[in-house]
Amino acid sequence: MPEAEGVALNDSYLQFASCALSRGFASTATPIAQRIHAHNHFTQRSDNQRLGARILILTAYWLRVNFPFIYRFTNKLLAQGMGTYWKAGGVSPDSRSSVDLYLSETILPQRIEITGRAIYHYLKAHL
């Protein structure tokens, strides 16, 4: 699982990659509640929105690099991360390079869609 400067991509990277590579699975069992311990990476952090946005962007980037056939999904993850960053005051310099690299490898219609979705996520947070 990729890691960038101390920020692990958490379970989402593995879950999304597994879904992309598997045939599928259906269960009738009731989902179990997730418990968060006191040492969780998001617990009692003042910058958890920025951290969440960074994880979304890095997850989108690495999933796209390793599994390019799920680009429609990773485009949505990137847009959500960008919108969350904008809400928190702007994309941090350490994530800016990942966003720029991702977008540089994306065709124009997809870049327009990503930007539109990012604006949607930003506005949704403010309304």
N, C-alpha and C positions, 0 to 999 in steps of 0.2 A: 504494500500500500504506500503510495507516494507520501512524502512529508516535505514541508517547506518551512524552514527556519523555526522549528519547534511547534508548528501547528499541524497536527495529524488531521487527515481528512475525515476522521471518525468513522462510524459504522456505515454512514450513507454511501461512501465510495464502494464498499464491499457489497452492500445490499443492492445498489443500482447495477453494479457490474454483474452480480449473480443473476438478477432479473433479466439483464440483456443477453446473457449467455445460456440461460436455462430454457427448457421447454414450457415451464409454467407449473403452477401448483395451486390447488384449491383446497380449502379446509373449511369444515363447518364448525370447527371449535371456536369458542368465544375467545377473543383476544385477551391477553393478560396485561395488566397495568404495568407500566415501566416505573421502577423506583430509581430515584436519583440519590446517590450518596453525597456526603458532605465534600468530597474531593473531586466532584465532577468538574470538568473544565469550564462549564458555564455558571457554576454556582457562585454567587456573591461576587460577580464581576461587574464593574461599571460600564465596560465596553462590550457587553455581550452582543449587541446589534452589529457592531463592527466586526467582531470575531465571527459571528454567524454569516455575515456577508462574505467575509474572506474565505470561509470554509466552502460556501456555495460556489464562489468563483473558482477556487482551486479544484473542487470536485468536478465542476463542469469542464475545466481545462484538461485535467488528467483523464477523465472518462473519454473526452473527445480524442485525445492523443492515443489512448490505448484501444478504444472501441469506436472508431469513426462512424460506424453505421448507426449509432444512436444520436447523431447530431441534432435531430429535432428535439430530443429530450434535453440534451446538454445546452442547447440554445436557450431553452426556458430556464434552466438552472442559472445560467450566466445572467440572464435578464433579471431574475429575482435577486441575485446577489448585487447587481449594479443598482437596482432600485432601492435596496436596503441600505447600501452604502450612501447613496444620495440622501436618503432620509436621515442618516447619521452624520451628514456633513461633508460627504464627498469620498471618492475612492482613494484609499491610502496609497502612497507611492509604492509600497511593496507589492500591492495587488494590481496596480496600474499596468505593470509590465505583462502580467498574465492576461489581463483584459485586452491590451493592445495586441499581443501575440495571437490570442484567440480570434479577435476580429480581423486581423490581417490575413488569416487563413480562411475567412468566411466570405462568400460571394455577397454582392451588394444587396440583393433582395432579402437575404437572411439577416444582414446587418441592420437593415431598416426594421425588420420584424423584431429583432432583439432590442433595438432602441425603443420601439413602440411599447414592447412589453415592460421594459425597465421603467419607462415613464408611467405606465399603468400601475406598477407596484409602488412607485414613489407617491403617486397621487392617492392611491388607495390608502396609504398610511396616513395621509393628511386630511382625508375627508371623514 
